[in-house]
């Protein structure tokens, strides 16, 4: 919302600058956006521009200025609006770049988390869910044309996603149950036949609850 307000303000100020100034001064205002952006990046991001880059930008601005700037008519109100338009445009563009980078990093990070915690197939299923949500929000918020075919397709896709989630959850619970049953069975076998633990190098549990190491060992007998 903040970026939208800032970008809208920038466009409005540029239009006001064109309304209160001549076309030539408006073109000069647009040319001033590049040096202002460079200045903001140097001040806030400590970015260093080489002399070759500075020279190329100077040549670019000079060429565009010669081609587009014809007449210059200055007035106080128009100059103030042009200055505000340049500043808001530069800040909006920098904010857009920073916001885009942040969103891209967040999307990639969430992708790795989803794949690591689930599977690539689940990630693809989520991708199709995103497509369905985009279509739905487009219809609700933007009033995009929506047919019964789109509604039917989204409903069928949602049913498939629910079935996929149910099957994956059921299989996971079955694996957990099987693993617990196996561990329980092994524990019962060890309790019913304590000599198995002794043969594997373990001890014998006495009546007082103390594990006593036997004096003989199956491996030693085999070596003998």
Phi, psi and omega in degrees: 000318179297317178294321179297317178295317180295318180293319177297321177297320179299313180295318179297318179293324176296319178293321176295322177298319177293327181287327184261353181237171175283166180297323180296318178291327176296320177294324175296323177298316179294325177293330182287349181294321181295308178299325179293320177297317177300318180296318179295321178294324178291320185285316189260333182248001179054035179277139182250126177258129181289166179296325179295320178294316179298319180294319180294321177294323178296317178297318179299311181295322179296316180294315179295322179296316179296324184281330189248326185280121182245309181228148180235114177236114186259146169211159188296309182298317179296323179293319179296315178297321179295319179296315178296322179296319179296314183295311182295324178295316179296314180296320180296319180293318178295318179297323178296318180295314180297317180295319179296317178297317180297315180295320179297316178297318180296320179295314180295320180295316178295327177297314178297321179295317181295313181295321181291323182275334182241255180196163177300327179295317178298323177297319178294323177298318177297326177298320177290327174297321177299318179300316179297320179293322177298316178297318181293314180293327176298323179285318185288315186270319186256356180058040175295150178300133185224126181252169177296333177295319177296317180297315180297317179297319179295318179296317178297318179297319179296321177298317178298321178294320178296317178296319179297316179297318180295316180295317179296319179294319179296318179295321179295316178295324178294320178296318179296318179296318179297318179295319178294321178295321178296315179297320179295321179294319178295322179294320178295320178297319179295322179290324182284333181230085182292341180293336177296320178292327179292318181296331180273009177098005181275190181249175179254129180280117181277179183292329181276009176086010180258133179278122182248130179284129182289158180281345180240160180218140184297322181293323178294321179296322179293320178296324179292000000 
